[in-house]
Amino acid sequence: MSTRGICNRDGEVFGYLAGKQIYDLQGEKTGVLDGRVVYDLNGGRQWLLDGDALLDLKGNVIGYLGAPVTDEEGQEML
């Protein structure tokens, strides 16, 4: 499975996407990706994806997804 960092517009990582699950930096699940929509744990729409761009619900760019990292690459980084 590949993992992608979720960064704000300043490039600071604040979470990650693993498969279709969204996690914060402490490893707590915070949402789910379904198609191009990220839902929070209560089923509410949280963000939208347009390519690698992360958008708020009004379409404003708030960040982006980093390049995919496979499990093997992630282990090499440790």
N, C-alpha and C positions, 0 to 999 in steps of 0.2 A: 504494500500500500504506500502511496506517496503522501507526503505532508507538505502543506504550503503555509508559509507565514502570512499573517494578516497585519498589514502596516497602515499607520495613519499617513497623512499627506507629508509629514516630515520624515517619513521612513522609519519611525519607531514601531517595532513589533509589539502588538498588544494581544495577539491571539494566534491561533492556527487552525487550519482546516485539515483534518485527517479523514480521508474518504469523503463522506458526506456529513461528518460531525464537526461542529465548531467548539473549540475549547479556549479558555483563557490561559494565561501563562502559568497558572498554578495547576493546570490540568483538569479543571472543572468544566464539564460540558455546559455550554451556554446556548447552543442552538443547533439547527439542522439545515443543511442545504437541500432544497428540492427544486431541481431545474436551475433557474437563475434567481431564485428567491431564498433568502436566509430567514428562517423562522426562529423565534425564541422558544424556550421550553414550554411556554403556554400556548403555542400555536399562532402567536401574533407575528405579522410580517415585521422584520427588523431591518434588513438591508436588501438591496438589489445588486446583482452582478451584471456588468456589461463588459464582456471579455475578462480582463484581469482587474478592471476598475470596480471598486466598492462604492456603492451609491447609497445615500439615504433615501427615504421613501419619496422625496420630492425630486430626485434625480441629480442631486448635488454630489460631486465626487468627494468622498471623505477618506479614501485610502485605496489600497490595492492589495492584490494577492501576489506573493513572491513566487519565484520559480519553484516547481516541484522538486522535492528531495525524497528519494526513496529511503526505505528503512536502512539499507546497507550504507548509503551515503551519510545518513544521520548518525549511525554508529561510528563511522570514521571520524566525525567531527568531535566526538566526545573525548 
